[in-house]
């Protein structure tokens, strides 16, 4: 088991290095430069020279790459050219929203997708199966930006005077504030340092922060603001999870051990739950892990439609503004989360499949 974990971690390191190098060169391959994006197209050559020298952009590309790799190893993601602030501070502010959005969307996708897939598999070639797969196909085909706009129109305008009304944008209602848990509990934190940054990062998860501090008004307001964007973002992974669950469970239900359980007189529900379902979970767990990474990196449209200041929106603005530090730093963090999630998925295999534990 330990060697299995070590191999997975060893394979993750070159993946992260490759992503860092590719992103470093891709952002510089985009036409334009940070000076023109920030100072304007009429910026003089002398002004751009001073700007590039102040931001280390006058060095050869290979020197910039070396400095960047060295900084990342020491957990220094650099400073934003546009905001003149450390990228790590921007991450502490932006990443929690995207994490909450991705986690909420994945929760909805699993909560609806897995039961739909199980129902379709248990009633194979029936109306239930056909209807479920039709819904899944519609979910996969539906553009997120269109669905987001339709959800905002229906729940914020059409249903605005009903109990079903939901806010179309923002993270909290005007006049509602989330008090960080460390302030709520009277903790004194150092202005700088790992733990103060960590507590600030965790407190910026508004749903989590207000749940543990029992600030129920703010908690429910944060939940209500998260429903529409989370559901819009969850549509495609929900459909994918439903289809994978169905196909994987159908394959498992055709195995000899399932037929043996039925021959012994076991109830169909027990056969599916105790024998087929667990063995069908490996592909589902894999796709869930992949979808979480996709949700973290693919929330740009959702955050833009619902006016959410997450890392997706920040990445989009940084690419337009040629803010190299933000693009590189945010991408490294998202890629690291993606790799960690897939590592956890690999480790879950050892729990679900005893053969892996014996390797």
C-alpha positions in Angstrom: 0.0 0.0 0.0 2.8 2.4 0.9 4.6 1.7 -2.3 1.4 2.3 -4.3 1.0 5.7 -2.7 4.7 6.5 -3.3 4.4 5.7 -7.0 1.4 7.9 -7.4 3.1 10.8 -5.7 6.2 10.3 -7.8 4.1 10.4 -10.9 2.4 13.6 -9.9 5.6 15.6 -9.6 6.6 15.6 -13.3 3.0 16.3 -14.2 3.0 19.5 -12.1 6.4 20.6 -13.5 5.2 20.0 -17.1 2.0 22.1 -16.4 4.1 24.9 -15.0 6.4 25.0 -18.0 3.6 24.8 -20.5 1.6 27.6 -18.9 4.7 29.8 -18.6 5.3 29.6 -22.4 1.6 29.7 -23.5 0.8 32.9 -21.7 3.8 34.5 -23.3 2.8 33.2 -26.7 -0.4 35.3 -26.7 -0.1 38.4 -28.8 0.5 41.5 -26.7 2.5 42.3 -23.6 1.8 43.4 -20.0 3.0 46.9 -20.6 0.5 47.6 -23.5 -2.3 45.9 -21.6 -1.7 47.9 -18.4 -0.4 51.3 -19.7 -2.3 51.3 -23.0 -1.2 51.0 -26.6 0.2 54.5 -26.7 2.7 53.8 -24.0 6.2 55.0 -25.0 9.1 52.6 -25.5 10.9 54.2 -22.6 7.9 53.7 -20.3 7.7 50.1 -21.3 11.4 49.6 -20.7 11.0 50.9 -17.2 7.9 48.8 -16.7 9.6 45.6 -17.9 12.7 46.2 -15.8 10.6 46.9 -12.7 8.7 43.6 -13.2 11.6 41.5 -14.3 10.3 41.1 -17.8 13.4 42.4 -19.5 15.4 39.2 -18.6 15.7 36.4 -21.2 12.8 33.9 -21.1 14.9 31.1 -19.8 16.0 33.3 -16.9 12.4 34.2 -16.1 11.5 30.5 -16.2 14.3 29.7 -13.7 13.2 32.5 -11.3 9.6 31.4 -11.6 10.4 27.7 -10.9 12.6 28.7 -7.9 9.9 30.9 -6.5 7.2 28.2 -6.8 9.5 25.7 -5.0 9.6 28.2 -2.1 5.8 28.7 -2.3 6.3 32.2 -3.7 3.8 32.8 -6.5 5.0 36.3 -7.3 3.2 39.6 -7.4 0.3 40.7 -9.6 1.4 43.3 -12.2 -2.2 44.7 -12.3 -3.0 44.8 -8.6 0.6 45.2 -7.2 -0.3 42.5 -4.6 1.0 39.1 -3.9 -0.8 36.4 -5.9 -1.1 34.3 -2.7 -3.3 37.1 -1.1 -5.5 37.1 -4.2 -5.8 33.3 -4.0 -6.9 33.6 -0.3 -9.6 35.9 -1.4 -10.7 34.2 -4.7 -10.1 30.5 -4.3 -12.7 29.9 -1.5 -15.6 31.0 -3.6 -14.6 28.8 -6.5 -14.0 25.9 -4.1 -17.5 26.3 -2.6 -19.0 26.6 -6.1 -17.2 23.5 -7.4 -18.0 21.4 -4.2 -21.6 22.5 -4.3 -21.9 21.6 -8.0 -20.3 18.2 -7.5 -22.5 17.5 -4.5 -25.6 18.2 -6.6 -24.2 16.2 -9.5 -23.6 13.1 -7.3 -26.8 13.5 -5.4 -28.9 13.4 -8.6 -26.6 11.6 -11.1 -25.9 8.4 -9.1 -29.6 7.6 -8.2 -30.6 8.3 -11.8 -27.9 6.0 -13.1 -28.9 3.3 -10.6 -32.6 3.6 -11.5 -31.8 3.4 -15.2 -29.6 0.3 -14.7 -32.2 -1.5 -12.5 -34.9 -0.8 -15.1 -32.9 -1.4 -18.2 -34.7 -1.1 -21.5 -37.8 0.4 -19.9 -39.4 3.9 -20.0 -37.4 4.8 -16.9 -34.1 3.9 -18.6 -35.0 5.8 -21.8 -36.3 8.9 -19.9 -33.2 9.0 -17.6 -30.7 8.8 -20.5 -32.7 11.4 -22.4 -32.3 13.8 -19.5 -28.6 12.9 -19.3 -28.2 13.7 -23.0 -29.9 17.0 -22.6 -27.7 17.8 -19.6 -24.5 17.1 -21.5 -25.7 19.1 -24.5 -27.0 22.2 -22.7 -24.6 25.2 -22.7 -23.8 26.4 -19.2 -24.1 30.1 -20.2 -27.6 29.6 -21.6 -28.8 27.5 -18.7 -27.4 30.1 -16.2 -29.2 32.9 -17.9 -32.5 31.0 -18.0 -32.2 30.0 -14.3 -31.5 33.6 -13.3 -34.5 34.8 -15.5 -36.9 32.2 -14.1 -36.0 32.3 -10.4 -35.1 36.0 -10.1 -37.7 37.6 -12.3 -40.6 35.2 -13.1 -40.7 33.8 -9.5 -39.5 36.9 -7.7 -42.7 37.3 -5.6 -42.9 33.6 -4.6 -41.1 31.6 -1.9 -39.1 30.0 -4.8 -37.3 33.2 -5.7 -33.5 33.0 -5.7 -30.9 35.8 -6.0 -29.4 36.0 -9.6 -25.9 37.3 -8.7 -23.4 38.0 -6.0 -22.4 36.0 -3.0 -24.3 37.7 -0.2 -27.2 40.1 -0.1 -26.4 43.8 0.3 -26.0 44.6 4.0 -25.3 41.1 5.0 -21.7 40.4 6.2 -19.8 37.3 7.1 -17.9 37.6 10.3 -14.8 35.4 10.2 -14.9 32.6 12.8 -11.6 33.7 14.4 -13.2 37.2 15.1 -16.5 35.6 16.1 -14.6 33.5 18.7 -12.3 36.3 19.8 -9.0 34.7 18.5 -6.0 36.9 18.0 -4.0 36.2 14.9 -0.6 37.4 13.8 -0.8 39.8 10.8 1.5 37.6 8.8 2.3 33.9 8.8 1.0 30.6 7.6 -1.7 30.1 10.2 -3.2 33.6 9.9 -3.3 33.1 6.1 -4.9 29.7 6.6 -7.6 31.0 8.9 -8.3 33.8 6.6 -8.6 31.4 3.7 -11.0 29.1 5.6 -13.1 32.0 6.8 -13.6 33.1 3.2 -15.6 29.9 2.7 -18.8 31.7 3.7 -21.0 28.6 3.9 -18.5 26.7 6.1 -17.6 29.8 8.2 -21.2 30.7 9.1 -22.2 27.1 9.7 -19.5 26.5 12.3 -20.3 29.9 14.0 -24.1 29.4 13.8 -24.6 32.7 12.0 -27.7 31.2 10.4 -29.0 34.3 8.7 -25.7 34.7 6.8 -25.4 30.9 6.2 -28.8 30.6 4.6 -28.2 33.7 2.5 -24.9 32.3 1.2 -26.6 29.0 0.4 -29.4 30.7 -1.5 -26.9 32.7 -3.5 -25.0 29.5 -4.3 -28.0 27.4 -5.6 -28.4 28.8 -9.1 -24.7 28.9 -10.1 -24.0 25.5 -8.5 -27.0 23.9 -10.3 -26.0 25.5 -13.6 -22.4 24.2 -13.2 -23.6 20.8 -12.1 -25.7 20.0 -15.1 -22.9 18.5 -17.3 -21.1 16.4 -14.6 -24.5 15.2 -13.3 -25.4 13.8 -16.8 -21.9 12.3 -17.1 -22.1 10.6 -13.7 -25.5 9.3 -14.4 -24.4 7.7 -17.7 -21.2 6.2 -16.2 -23.1 4.8 -13.2 -25.7 3.2 -15.5 -23.2 1.5 -17.8 -20.9 0.4 -14.9 -23.7 -1.0 -12.9 -25.2 -2.8 -15.9 -21.8 -4.5 -16.4 -21.5 -5.5 -12.8 -25.0 -6.9 -12.7 -24.1 -9.3 -15.5 -21.3 -10.9 -13.5 -21.4 -14.4 -12.1 -21.3 -13.4 -8.4 -24.5 -11.3 -9.0 -26.3 -14.2 -10.7 -25.1 -16.5 -7.8 -26.6 -14.0 -5.2 -29.9 -14.0 -7.1 -29.9 -17.8 -7.3 -29.5 -18.0 -3.5 -32.7 -16.0 -3.2 -31.3 -12.6 -2.2 -33.6 -9.7 -2.7 -33.0 -7.6 -5.7 -32.3 -4.5 -3.7 -29.7 -6.3 -1.6 -28.1 -7.8 -4.7 -27.7 -4.3 -6.2 -26.6 -2.6 -3.0 -24.3 -5.2 -1.5 -22.9 -7.0 -4.5 -23.1 -5.0 -7.7 -23.0 -1.3 -6.6 -19.6 -1.4 -4.8 -17.9 -3.2 -7.6 -19.4 -0.7 -10.1 -18.1 2.3 -8.2 -14.5 2.4 -9.5 -15.4 4.1 -12.8 -17.8 6.4 -11.0 -15.2 7.4 -8.4 -12.7 8.1 -11.3 -15.2 10.3 -13.2 -16.1 12.2 -10.0 -12.5 13.0 -9.3 -12.0 14.2 -12.9 -15.1 16.3 -12.7 -14.0 18.1 -9.6 -10.8 19.2 -11.3 -12.8 20.3 -14.3 -15.3 22.2 -12.2 -12.4 24.1 -10.5 -10.9 25.2 -13.7 -14.0 25.5 -15.8 -16.1 27.9 -13.7 -15.3 31.0 -15.8 -18.6 31.3 -17.5 -20.6 30.5 -14.4 -18.8 33.1 -12.3 -19.2 35.7 -15.1 -22.9 35.1 -15.5 -23.6 35.2 -11.8 -21.1 38.0 -11.0 -19.0 35.8 -8.7 -15.4 36.9 -8.0 -13.7 33.5 -8.1 -10.5 32.3 -9.6 -12.2 31.6 -12.9 -13.2 35.2 -13.4 -9.8 36.3 -12.2 -8.0 34.1 -14.6 -10.1 35.4 -17.5 -9.3 39.0 -16.6 -5.6 38.2 -16.0 -5.3 36.6 -19.5 -6.8 39.7 -21.1 -4.5 41.9 -19.0 -1.4 39.7 -19.6 -0.9 39.4 -15.9 1.6 36.6 -16.0 1.9 36.1 -12.2 -1.8 35.6 -11.7 -2.2 33.2 -14.6 0.8 31.1 -13.6 0.0 31.1 -9.9 -3.7 30.3 -10.2 -3.0 27.6 -12.8 -0.4 26.0 -10.6 -2.8 25.9 -7.7 -5.7 24.5 -9.7 -3.4 21.9 -11.3 -2.1 21.0 -7.8 -5.7 20.5 -6.6 -6.5 18.4 -9.7 -3.5 16.2 -9.0 -4.3 15.8 -5.3 -7.9 14.9 -6.1 -6.8 12.3 -8.6 -4.3 11.0 -6.0 -7.2 10.6 -3.5 -9.2 8.8 -6.2 -6.3 6.4 -6.7 -6.1 5.8 -3.0 -9.9 5.2 -2.9 -9.3 2.3 -5.3 -7.4 0.5 -2.6 -10.5 0.7 -0.4 -12.9 -0.3 -3.1 -10.8 -3.0 -4.7 -8.9 -5.3 -2.3 -6.7 -6.5 -5.2 -4.9 -3.1 -5.2 -4.1 -3.4 -1.4 -2.4 -6.7 -2.1 -0.1 -5.3 -4.8 
